[in-house]
Amino acid sequence: MASAARLPELSAVPWRQLVDASYLRRQGRLWTFFMYCHVVPFIAIGVGLLWLNLLAAPVAIAAFLHAWIIPELYGLRGANVVRARPQSSTAESTAQGLLGDLLNHDARELQRDTGLALQEGELGTWLVGEAGALLLHEKRLYCFCVKATDSELPPSDRIAHLLLALRSDEQGFATVANLAFAGAPWRVRRRLDPGMRDAIDAARRISVRA
């Protein structure tokens, strides 16, 4: 998906490095590192308290709960970028038809069922929602906040705008978007609405075949 021209929105973020595979790997490692930095101290505190005095078990349990909740909040933050919003049925019906023209049969059916449009790219497999996109790159899932400039558009029109931007300049799209989470796909999948989980599964199947 090489680009002849970059997205004009890149001029608004000149300080950002253009996203490529090595950049994604670095960001993935950083997110994992910072998550461990939040989680490991709470685990160490809990173990230390139990070792010093079993009477401190309630405080130790609270520390363990913090160690569990923090990664869950990370996953929820990632899932929120593609969470569906209320839609106008009349306008959305027309927009859905236009979006369908951009997708092949399988991707069209997946989008209608899950609300996410699947797009294979050079960086990995994308799932584009109305206000964000998920990228499955190697074994990590990257969650990006990004939206169309016109917030009054129906959801499918917003997805179509983002999909066209992604197709025209994949690296620029990933650079302009704000990274909200990078980590294990299952951590985000469990936080998605049940109907949207099939999109993650489809992206993972494509990634395995690639």
Steps between C-alpha positions, in 0.01 A plus 500: 500500500768747399401864495560743216419791732482550874188597690475879541420445871865403551590871488317543833736256677847573354673381817376143466715230345342332200364167620660186361544142619803574718320796661203278581725240659668764717167642608371152579800427719462836677134437577588156638784648706284773652223252577749284688626809681146556628417137579818346644531739800147413615573129471825546691319698771235229535755219521715700743209572732398135510858397569531748787165433663198296392282747687580745221311276254217755437753766398689244290178404322436869427848523347435192285170650385682816390744282304204335325292813442774708334542270193121474478476879482764502228293250301181700556673813373594315183151359448340842544651633177264284293201491729179558303293815551127565449409549136220642288342206318396697189833670432694194605314275257613713204854533634520124553433443133777740397745340741410157366621608157851542645517148643512152353230251588660351811609837638154644428327224696749534785444876520124462508525242779770668711511868399870467407638509146788263436790623288828322433802730486878493495516563875253222580127438508278799584151517647353845442217635714317830498736672748805279510691211348666181619819371340613141546875510442694182567369382840387835638184702456539877462198717575488843336266790570417675173183651359361671193499880509121522468352354820144537362552227242322167553725224643552318169597825326760561770633148452514556123698823545750329728525198272579717199763690698656172611510369144653819363777524761525221757812635671361851512170370639679319784717805566213747525295268723560495875616169643273407792623148570746238380499148636346155487194472272311293758521783751302729268278226358348415836405866546324534166128450452434130421400582143832674432722215616458316171692783331804437721479129424480568125803730515697240691417231245625724220814582699576131547466434127723797405 
